């Protein structure tokens, strides 16, 4: 079958592929521990579920406005206004079918053929694909393990050229867990503002920052009439609502209107029931997810030293999200494995532990491990990985 050329460079999501492979093996009776997908293992809080059920009972099951219901758009603006002292309104917000949908919409609205979009690596797997779908080209900027994968201002300034149209910044970062400090984020915002570089800020993990570190939103550094930014978020990770498929974009009203027009033909509207559940979630305080956050931090603090104890594996301490991005290059050398993809295959075949190869994130020589699973699973997974590595090295 002949497909459109725009699909030639697009490949399936590696994280979804890992999940599907793990599910396939489990159906065959293989005991696989899946540390691949970025999905909370907690259930959606009962109070949020009840809000969705109430929407069904009230027959709120029809079409809504393409940009989402007004109440939810305003609730998103209010949350940022309360937390960051901003002055956004519903006109600055569009609701989408998940943050991935928002990313695609923004990229389609802003980027086109001939544009270059700066993409710090390691990056989330969808970003280069979304950029390429617009006809633009992603330009990788490698962040270093020595700098804890923190994006520096000079890294960006040196790469801005005549064709540079955009930049993508993710903090907290998937897959590294890096959190950009507030002063550095301000320098980045000042730079892109002065150079006219449209910047997409992915803040989907904003509630999950640990220890003494804190997340600073780009919202605190921009105004509702600025036209060089888009801030993306969702309820998926924060409230464990991945399947509800609700994300949002905060930007200049002109961009919001264009996305709403596009969305009206693309999806119609985000699910009505899910919007009501998200509206309730937006009105809750941090106490609703405090237990989840504490458990993630506990898991991180177990997995990090457990990984570092394995021969040939090192790992930067992540400050946010719920991933670790260990450097396995020395372990690969000792085990005679050539690529991170082959190393991930080795782990699923020999250790029965599913991980995602770092190459999928622009980080060859690494793997991504999600600790969004039970402590029991994590303990068993670390034991299995250590035993598989020791057996391979000993052989």
Buried (B, 14 or more C-beta within 10 A) or exposed (E): EEEEEEEEEEEEBBBEBBBBBBEEBBEEEEEBBBBBBBBBBBEBBEEBBEBBEBBEEEEBEEEBBBBBBEBBBBBBBBBBBEEBEBEBBBBBBBBBBBBBBBBBBBBBBBBEEEBBBBBBBBBBBBBBBBBBBBEBBBBBBEBEBEEBBBBBBEBBEEBBEEEBBBBBBBBBBBBBBBBBBBEBBBBBBEBBBEEEBBBBBBBBBBBBBBEEEEBBBBBBBBEBEEBBBBBBBBBBBBBBBBEBBBBBBBBBBEBBBBBBEBBEEBBEBBBBBBBBBBBBBBEBEEEBBEEBBEBBBEBBBBBBEBBEEBEBBBBBBBBBBBBBBBBBBEBBEBBEBEBBBBBBBBBBEBBBBBBBBBBBBBBBBBBBBBBBBEEEBBBBBBEBBBEBBEEBEEE
